[in-house]
Amino acid sequence: EVQLVESGGGLVQPGGPLVLSCAASGFTFSSYVMNWVRQAPGKGLEWVSTINPGGSTTGYADSVKGRFTISRDNAKNTLYLQMNSLKPGDTAVYYCQRRGSRGQGTQVTVSS
């Protein structure tokens, strides 16, 4: 059974950093493209970032480019999202996603 479990969310002040993690199990993590997506209150899902199976290629939405960094540790079956210079507009539930599966999400709230 595919499982994706996000953690690391919380309340952070504008301009602050946060690191999200996603623990993967039930599939060969190192073989899959992985994504972070988010859903702000009252809005649809928004793609945030993608990383290829080997970790050598990444992509970012314009709204987070230069502030967020996606990475993965295939030995630990874990996906990460380093978020810097957070803005109130980054407030959302963040989900770890692979083809056909998504985790339960972790809430990120950016507020003073």
BARODREN-228030 format. One line per field, with one value per atom (N, C-alpha, C, O, CB): residue number from 0; atom name; x, y, z. Coordinates in Angstrom, 2 decimals, m for minus. Glycine has a CB too. Layout:
% BARODREN-228030
k (NUM_...)
a (CA_...)
px (X_...)
py (Y_...)
pz (Z_...)
This chain:
% BARODREN-228030
k (0_0_0_0_0_1_1_1_1_1_2_2_2_2_2_3_3_3_3_3_4_4_4_4_4_5_5_5_5_5_6_6_6_6_6_7_7_7_7_7_8_8_8_8_8_9_9_9_9_9_10_10_10_10_10_11_11_11_11_11_12_12_12_12_12_13_13_13_13_13_14_14_14_14_14_15_15_15_15_15_16_16_16_16_16_17_17_17_17_17_18_18_18_18_18_19_19_19_19_19_20_20_20_20_20_21_21_21_21_21_22_22_22_22_22_23_23_23_23_23_24_24_24_24_24_25_25_25_25_25_26_26_26_26_26_27_27_27_27_27_28_28_28_28_28_29_29_29_29_29_30_30_30_30_30_31_31_31_31_31_32_32_32_32_32_33_33_33_33_33_34_34_34_34_34_35_35_35_35_35_36_36_36_36_36_37_37_37_37_37_38_38_38_38_38_39_39_39_39_39_40_40_40_40_40_41_41_41_41_41_42_42_42_42_42_43_43_43_43_43_44_44_44_44_44_45_45_45_45_45_46_46_46_46_46_47_47_47_47_47_48_48_48_48_48_49_49_49_49_49_50_50_50_50_50_51_51_51_51_51_52_52_52_52_52_53_53_53_53_53_54_54_54_54_54_55_55_55_55_55_56_56_56_56_56_57_57_57_57_57_58_58_58_58_58_59_59_59_59_59_60_60_60_60_60_61_61_61_61_61_62_62_62_62_62_63_63_63_63_63_64_64_64_64_64_65_65_65_65_65_66_66_66_66_66_67_67_67_67_67_68_68_68_68_68_69_69_69_69_69_70_70_70_70_70_71_71_71_71_71_72_72_72_72_72_73_73_73_73_73_74_74_74_74_74_75_75_75_75_75_76_76_76_76_76_77_77_77_77_77_78_78_78_78_78_79_79_79_79_79_80_80_80_80_80_81_81_81_81_81_82_82_82_82_82_83_83_83_83_83_84_84_84_84_84_85_85_85_85_85_86_86_86_86_86_87_87_87_87_87_88_88_88_88_88_89_89_89_89_89_90_90_90_90_90_91_91_91_91_91_92_92_92_92_92_93_93_93_93_93_94_94_94_94_94_95_95_95_95_95_96_96_96_96_96_97_97_97_97_97_98_98_98_98_98_99_99_99_99_99_100_100_100_100_100_101_101_101_101_101_102_102_102_102_102_103_103_103_103_103_104_104_104_104_104_105_105_105_105_105_106_106_106_106_106_107_107_107_107_107_108_108_108_108_108_109_109_109_109_109_110_110_110_110_110_111_111_111_111_111)
a (N_CA_C_O_CB_N_CA_C_O_CB_N_CA_C_O_CB_N_CA_C_O_CB_N_CA_C_O_CB_N_CA_C_O_CB_N_CA_C_O_CB_N_CA_C_O_CB_N_CA_C_O_CB_N_CA_C_O_CB_N_CA_C_O_CB_N_CA_C_O_CB_N_CA_C_O_CB_N_CA_C_O_CB_N_CA_C_O_CB_N_CA_C_O_CB_N_CA_C_O_CB_N_CA_C_O_CB_N_CA_C_O_CB_N_CA_C_O_CB_N_CA_C_O_CB_N_CA_C_O_CB_N_CA_C_O_CB_N_CA_C_O_CB_N_CA_C_O_CB_N_CA_C_O_CB_N_CA_C_O_CB_N_CA_C_O_CB_N_CA_C_O_CB_N_CA_C_O_CB_N_CA_C_O_CB_N_CA_C_O_CB_N_CA_C_O_CB_N_CA_C_O_CB_N_CA_C_O_CB_N_CA_C_O_CB_N_CA_C_O_CB_N_CA_C_O_CB_N_CA_C_O_CB_N_CA_C_O_CB_N_CA_C_O_CB_N_CA_C_O_CB_N_CA_C_O_CB_N_CA_C_O_CB_N_CA_C_O_CB_N_CA_C_O_CB_N_CA_C_O_CB_N_CA_C_O_CB_N_CA_C_O_CB_N_CA_C_O_CB_N_CA_C_O_CB_N_CA_C_O_CB_N_CA_C_O_CB_N_CA_C_O_CB_N_CA_C_O_CB_N_CA_C_O_CB_N_CA_C_O_CB_N_CA_C_O_CB_N_CA_C_O_CB_N_CA_C_O_CB_N_CA_C_O_CB_N_CA_C_O_CB_N_CA_C_O_CB_N_CA_C_O_CB_N_CA_C_O_CB_N_CA_C_O_CB_N_CA_C_O_CB_N_CA_C_O_CB_N_CA_C_O_CB_N_CA_C_O_CB_N_CA_C_O_CB_N_CA_C_O_CB_N_CA_C_O_CB_N_CA_C_O_CB_N_CA_C_O_CB_N_CA_C_O_CB_N_CA_C_O_CB_N_CA_C_O_CB_N_CA_C_O_CB_N_CA_C_O_CB_N_CA_C_O_CB_N_CA_C_O_CB_N_CA_C_O_CB_N_CA_C_O_CB_N_CA_C_O_CB_N_CA_C_O_CB_N_CA_C_O_CB_N_CA_C_O_CB_N_CA_C_O_CB_N_CA_C_O_CB_N_CA_C_O_CB_N_CA_C_O_CB_N_CA_C_O_CB_N_CA_C_O_CB_N_CA_C_O_CB_N_CA_C_O_CB_N_CA_C_O_CB_N_CA_C_O_CB_N_CA_C_O_CB_N_CA_C_O_CB_N_CA_C_O_CB_N_CA_C_O_CB_N_CA_C_O_CB_N_CA_C_O_CB_N_CA_C_O_CB_N_CA_C_O_CB_N_CA_C_O_CB_N_CA_C_O_CB_N_CA_C_O_CB_N_CA_C_O_CB_N_CA_C_O_CB_N_CA_C_O_CB)
px (0.84_0.00_0.88_1.78_m0.96_0.60_1.35_0.97_m0.21_1.09_1.99_1.74_2.68_3.88_1.92_2.11_2.87_2.44_1.27_2.64_3.39_3.07_3.89_5.11_3.33_3.20_3.85_3.99_3.19_3.08_5.01_5.21_6.01_6.57_5.93_6.05_6.86_6.10_6.68_7.84_4.79_4.01_3.86_4.23_2.64_3.31_3.08_2.84_2.61_4.24_2.90_2.72_4.09_4.94_1.88_4.29_5.58_5.33_4.35_6.47_6.22_6.08_6.51_7.36_6.90_5.96_6.40_7.92_8.51_5.69_8.51_9.96_10.70_11.90_10.45_10.00_10.64_10.78_10.22_9.88_11.56_11.76_10.95_10.49_13.24_10.79_10.14_10.59_10.81_8.58_10.73_11.09_10.01_9.68_12.47_9.47_8.49_9.17_10.12_7.33_8.68_9.17_8.01_6.87_9.94_8.30_7.30_7.95_8.87_6.74_7.47_7.98_7.16_5.94_7.93_7.84_7.17_7.39_8.46_7.66_6.38_6.51_5.53_4.58_6.26_5.76_4.85_5.12_4.37_3.48_6.20_6.58_8.06_8.70_5.71_8.60_10.02_10.20_10.12_10.57_10.43_10.49_11.47_11.19_10.88_12.60_13.67_13.33_14.07_14.94_12.22_11.82_10.80_10.43_11.26_10.35_9.22_9.57_10.31_8.12_9.02_8.96_8.05_6.98_8.44_8.48_7.69_7.38_8.14_8.44_6.25_5.78_5.34_4.96_4.63_5.41_4.70_3.60_3.84_5.67_2.42_1.31_0.72_0.98_0.23_m0.07_m0.67_m2.08_m2.45_0.17_m2.86_m4.22_m4.48_m4.53_m5.23_m4.65_m4.97_m6.46_m7.25_m4.57_m6.85_m8.26_m9.15_m8.91_m8.46_m10.15_m11.10_m10.61_m11.29_m11.52_m9.42_m8.86_m8.57_m8.63_m7.58_m8.27_m7.96_m6.51_m5.74_m8.27_m6.15_m4.79_m3.86_m4.18_m4.69_m2.72_m1.70_m0.41_0.08_m1.49_0.16_1.47_2.53_2.53_1.79_3.44_4.50_5.87_6.63_4.50_6.18_7.51_7.55_6.72_8.52_8.53_8.72_10.20_11.06_8.15_10.47_11.85_11.87_10.97_12.44_12.91_12.98_13.49_13.93_13.90_13.42_13.77_15.18_15.37_13.64_16.14_17.51_17.82_18.87_18.45_16.92_17.12_17.92_18.23_17.80_18.25_19.12_18.37_18.97_19.93_17.08_16.28_15.09_14.37_15.81_14.90_13.79_13.06_13.59_14.30_11.83_11.05_10.20_9.81_10.18_9.92_9.19_8.14_8.31_10.15_7.05_6.08_6.72_7.56_4.77_6.32_6.88_6.68_7.51_6.23_5.59_5.25_6.22_6.28_3.84_6.99_7.90_9.35_10.24_7.48_9.59_10.94_11.88_11.57_10.94_13.03_14.00_13.82_14.70_13.94_12.68_12.41_12.31_12.69_11.13_11.82_11.62_12.65_13.07_10.17_13.04_13.95_13.44_13.24_15.37_13.22_12.79_14.02_14.98_11.78_13.99_15.09_14.56_13.43_16.27_15.38_14.96_16.17_17.30_14.26_15.89_16.90_16.35_15.54_17.22_16.80_16.27_16.65_15.95_16.76_17.74_18.13_17.17_16.98_19.56_16.55_15.61_14.16_13.25_15.93_13.95_12.58_11.84_10.68_11.78_12.52_11.96_12.12_13.17_12.63_11.06_11.01_10.98_10.38_9.77_11.64_11.71_11.28_11.35_13.13_10.85_10.62_11.13_10.53_9.10_12.26_12.81_12.14_12.22_14.38_11.48_10.76_11.37_11.44_9.25_11.81_12.40_11.59_10.79_13.86_11.81_11.14_9.63_9.04_11.73_9.05_7.62_6.75_7.04_7.21_5.67_4.73_3.34_3.06_4.67_2.49_1.12_0.43_m0.39_0.28_0.75_0.17_0.60_0.03_0.51_1.61_2.04_1.21_1.39_3.50_0.31_m0.55_m1.40_m2.13_m1.44_m1.31_m2.01_m1.76_m0.92_m1.56_m2.50_m2.17_m1.24_m1.57_m3.46_m0.10_0.91_0.85_0.83_2.32_0.83_0.73_1.93_2.44_m0.56_2.37_3.36_2.59_1.57_4.29_3.06_2.29_3.18_4.25_1.44_2.75_3.33_2.16_1.00_4.18_2.46_1.40_0.39_0.74_1.97_m0.83_m1.90_m2.07_m3.00_m1.69_m1.20_m1.31_m0.92_m0.07_m0.44_m1.56_m1.25_m1.38_m2.22_m2.19_m0.54_m0.62_m1.79_m2.64_0.66_m1.82_m2.94_m2.71_m3.64_m3.15_m1.49_m1.19_m0.71_m0.96_m2.38_m0.02_0.42_0.14_0.42_1.94_m0.42_m0.85_0.33_1.10_m1.95_0.46_1.44_0.67_m0.10_2.48_0.89_0.24_1.31_2.14_m0.73_1.29_2.26_1.52_0.71_2.97_1.83_1.10_1.91_2.65_m0.29_1.75_2.40_1.44_1.81_2.87)
py (m1.19_0.00_1.25_1.40_0.00_2.12_3.37_4.27_4.51_4.08_4.77_5.73_6.91_6.76_5.06_8.10_9.34_10.13_10.48_10.16_10.41_11.07_12.35_12.31_10.13_13.47_14.77_15.20_14.82_15.82_15.99_16.56_17.85_18.15_15.56_18.61_19.82_21.11_22.19_19.75_21.03_22.25_22.94_22.41_21.94_24.16_24.90_26.36_26.77_24.74_27.15_28.59_29.25_28.98_29.13_30.11_30.79_32.25_32.58_30.10_33.10_34.53_34.81_34.10_35.37_35.83_36.22_36.42_37.02_37.51_35.91_35.99_34.82_34.67_37.23_34.00_32.88_31.66_31.59_32.52_30.67_29.42_28.28_28.34_29.06_27.25_26.02_24.91_25.12_26.16_23.72_22.56_21.50_21.07_22.00_21.10_20.01_18.72_18.72_20.33_17.63_16.30_15.42_15.64_15.65_14.44_13.47_12.09_11.81_13.79_11.25_9.89_8.98_8.91_9.39_8.31_7.45_5.98_5.60_7.76_5.17_3.73_3.00_3.60_3.35_1.73_0.91_0.91_0.31_1.36_1.58_1.58_1.91_2.30_2.60_1.75_2.02_3.51_4.02_1.22_4.21_5.67_6.21_7.20_6.16_5.57_6.09_6.01_6.53_5.33_5.37_5.24_6.28_6.33_3.86_7.10_7.98_9.46_9.94_7.73_10.17_11.62_11.98_11.40_12.26_12.96_13.37_14.86_15.65_13.05_15.22_16.60_17.10_16.32_16.73_18.39_19.07_19.91_20.62_19.96_19.81_20.65_21.27_20.80_19.83_22.31_22.96_23.41_23.58_24.16_23.60_24.08_25.15_24.87_22.92_26.37_27.47_27.45_26.86_28.81_28.08_28.09_28.61_29.70_28.95_27.84_28.26_28.18_28.64_29.62_27.60_27.53_26.09_25.19_28.37_25.89_24.56_24.19_24.98_24.46_22.97_22.51_23.29_23.55_21.02_23.65_24.39_23.60_23.22_25.82_23.35_22.70_23.65_24.84_22.28_23.09_23.89_23.52_24.39_23.71_22.21_21.81_20.35_19.56_22.11_19.98_18.61_18.26_19.11_18.43_16.99_16.51_15.15_14.33_16.41_14.91_13.64_12.54_12.82_13.77_11.29_10.19_10.28_9.95_8.89_10.72_10.80_12.06_12.16_10.68_13.03_14.27_15.32_16.37_13.99_15.04_15.95_17.07_18.07_15.19_16.89_17.88_18.30_17.46_17.31_19.59_20.13_21.21_21.77_20.70_21.47_22.53_23.21_22.59_21.99_24.49_25.26_26.15_26.62_26.11_26.36_27.35_28.73_28.95_27.25_29.64_31.00_31.64_32.44_31.87_31.30_31.93_31.55_32.24_31.54_30.46_30.02_29.97_29.73_28.66_30.18_30.08_31.05_32.22_30.36_30.52_31.34_31.34_31.79_32.73_30.85_30.81_29.38_29.12_31.56_28.46_27.07_26.18_26.45_26.59_25.12_24.13_22.73_22.35_24.31_21.96_20.58_19.68_19.94_20.18_18.63_17.66_16.32_16.21_18.12_15.30_13.96_13.17_13.40_13.22_12.24_11.30_9.92_9.39_11.48_9.33_8.03_6.91_5.91_7.69_7.07_6.06_6.05_5.03_6.32_7.21_7.34_7.38_7.53_8.59_7.25_7.30_8.56_8.50_6.05_9.68_10.92_12.05_12.22_11.28_12.82_14.01_15.23_15.19_14.00_16.31_17.52_18.75_18.77_17.71_19.76_21.07_22.12_22.36_21.29_22.73_23.82_25.10_25.46_23.92_25.79_27.00_28.17_28.17_26.86_29.16_30.37_31.59_31.55_30.54_32.68_33.95_33.76_34.24_34.57_33.08_32.74_33.99_34.96_31.78_33.93_35.03_34.56_33.36_35.57_35.48_35.07_34.30_33.42_36.28_34.63_33.93_32.49_31.74_34.65_32.07_30.67_29.82_28.61_30.57_30.45_29.71_28.72_29.10_30.66_27.45_26.39_25.06_24.95_26.32_24.06_22.68_22.17_22.25_21.78_21.66_21.17_19.65_18.96_21.65_19.15_17.72_17.21_17.87_17.38_16.04_15.28_14.40_13.81_14.42_14.31_13.61_12.83_13.30_14.58_11.64_10.91_10.48_10.65_9.66_9.94_9.58_8.67_7.57_8.91_9.11_8.30_8.34_7.72_6.93_9.05_9.07_10.42_11.13_7.97_10.76_12.00_11.75_10.96_13.17_12.42_12.26_13.02_13.55_12.73_13.05_13.70_15.19_15.94_13.07_15.63_17.05_17.55_16.93_17.82_18.67_19.35_20.83_21.42_19.09_21.42_22.82_23.76_23.60_23.10_24.72_25.79_27.10_27.44_25.82_27.84_29.12_30.19_30.10_29.09_31.19_32.28_33.53_34.10_32.52_33.93_35.05_35.64_34.94_34.61_36.93_37.59_37.66_38.18_39.01)
pz (0.00_0.00_0.00_0.83_1.22_m0.94_m1.02_0.14_0.40_m2.37_0.85_1.92_1.77_1.53_3.32_1.91_1.89_3.11_3.26_0.55_4.00_5.26_5.38_5.55_6.47_5.30_5.40_6.85_7.70_4.61_7.12_8.44_8.32_7.26_9.37_9.41_9.44_9.31_9.44_8.37_9.06_8.95_10.30_11.34_8.38_10.24_11.47_11.20_10.06_12.40_12.26_12.17_12.12_12.96_13.37_11.13_10.99_10.63_9.97_9.90_11.07_10.77_9.34_8.80_11.76_8.74_7.40_7.36_8.25_6.94_6.30_6.16_6.77_6.55_6.78_7.51_8.18_7.30_6.21_9.41_7.80_7.07_7.68_8.82_7.06_6.89_7.35_6.42_5.23_7.38_6.98_6.17_6.30_7.41_6.58_5.19_5.16_4.77_3.99_4.18_5.32_4.97_4.55_4.96_6.15_3.74_3.32_3.36_2.59_1.88_4.25_4.36_3.46_3.58_5.83_2.56_1.59_1.91_2.37_0.17_1.65_1.84_0.93_0.41_3.32_0.73_m0.07_m1.56_m2.32_0.16_m1.97_m3.39_m3.48_m2.50_m4.21_m4.68_m4.90_m5.10_m6.22_m6.12_m4.01_m3.99_m5.03_m5.70_m2.60_m5.15_m6.02_m7.50_m8.33_m5.76_m7.83_m9.24_m9.69_m10.86_m9.47_m8.76_m9.06_m9.04_m8.18_m8.10_m10.02_m9.94_m8.76_m8.59_m11.28_m7.96_m6.81_m6.90_m7.46_m5.50_m6.33_m6.39_m5.02_m4.15_m7.38_m4.87_m3.79_m4.45_m5.42_m2.92_m3.88_m4.31_m3.05_m1.94_m5.11_m3.22_m2.06_m2.37_m3.53_m1.61_m1.33_m1.48_m0.43_0.77_m1.35_m0.89_m0.01_0.31_m0.43_m0.65_1.41_1.80_0.67_0.14_3.06_0.31_m0.70_m2.13_m3.04_m0.43_m2.33_m3.69_m4.08_m3.25_m3.79_m5.33_m5.82_m5.58_m5.05_m7.28_m5.97_m5.82_m6.75_m7.91_m6.11_m6.21_m6.98_m6.96_m5.89_m6.41_m8.13_m8.21_m7.66_m7.96_m9.67_m6.84_m6.24_m6.81_m7.23_m4.72_m6.83_m7.24_m7.60_m7.16_m6.13_m8.44_m8.90_m8.87_m9.08_m10.34_m8.59_m8.63_m9.32_m9.12_m7.19_m10.13_m10.85_m9.92_m8.81_m12.10_m10.36_m9.45_m8.86_m7.69_m10.18_m9.63_m9.14_m8.37_m7.74_m10.27_m8.41_m7.68_m8.44_m7.88_m6.41_m9.68_m10.42_m11.14_m11.53_m11.42_m11.31_m12.05_m11.21_m10.67_m13.42_m11.09_m10.31_m11.10_m12.05_m8.97_m10.68_m11.27_m10.22_m9.23_m12.40_m10.43_m9.44_m10.10_m11.22_m8.63_m9.38_m9.79_m9.67_m8.80_m8.95_m10.53_m10.49_m9.11_m8.67_m11.57_m8.46_m7.18_m6.06_m5.04_m6.78_m6.23_m5.17_m5.63_m4.82_m4.65_m6.91_m7.45_m6.74_m6.56_m8.97_m6.34_m5.63_m4.13_m3.40_m6.12_m3.66_m2.22_m1.68_m0.54_m1.90_m2.50_m2.08_m2.77_m3.89_m2.40_m2.08_m2.64_m2.35_m1.19_m2.09_m3.41_m3.26_m3.30_m4.04_m4.38_m2.50_m2.50_m2.05_m1.57_m1.59_m2.20_m1.78_m1.30_m1.73_m2.93_m0.40_0.07_m0.23_0.52_1.61_m1.33_m1.75_m0.78_m0.70_m3.14_m0.06_0.93_2.12_2.78_1.42_2.38_3.50_3.03_3.84_4.30_1.71_1.17_1.64_2.05_1.58_1.56_2.08_1.08_0.46_3.40_0.96_0.12_1.05_2.12_m0.84_0.62_1.44_0.64_m0.59_1.98_1.36_0.77_1.75_2.80_0.42_1.39_2.19_1.72_0.55_2.05_2.64_2.29_3.04_4.27_2.63_2.30_2.88_2.49_1.55_2.44_3.20_2.90_2.72_1.75_1.63_3.65_3.53_3.57_4.27_4.64_2.80_2.70_3.16_3.14_1.24_3.56_3.91_2.79_3.06_4.28_1.56_0.42_0.28_m0.52_m0.82_1.06_1.05_2.00_2.06_1.42_2.75_3.66_2.89_1.97_4.47_3.27_2.54_3.24_4.13_1.06_2.82_3.16_2.06_0.88_3.31_2.47_1.53_1.47_2.49_1.93_0.23_0.01_m0.78_m1.69_m0.72_m0.40_m1.14_m2.12_m1.76_m0.18_m3.36_m4.37_m5.31_m5.71_m5.15_m5.66_m6.79_m7.67_m7.29_m6.31_m8.82_m9.74_m9.06_m8.62_m10.98_m8.96_m8.42_m6.91_m6.39_m8.82_m6.20_m4.74_m4.16_m4.70_m4.13_m3.07_m2.37_m0.88_m0.44_m2.82_m0.09_1.35_1.95_1.23_1.99_3.28_3.97_4.13_4.45_5.34_3.92_3.95_5.30_6.33_3.54_5.27_6.49_6.33_5.29_6.76_7.37_7.30_7.53_8.48_8.34_6.64_6.80_6.88_5.99_5.62_7.97_8.15_8.34_9.25_9.36_7.48_7.56_8.02_7.30_6.17_9.25_9.84_10.98_11.66_10.33_11.18_12.30_13.49_14.55_11.90)
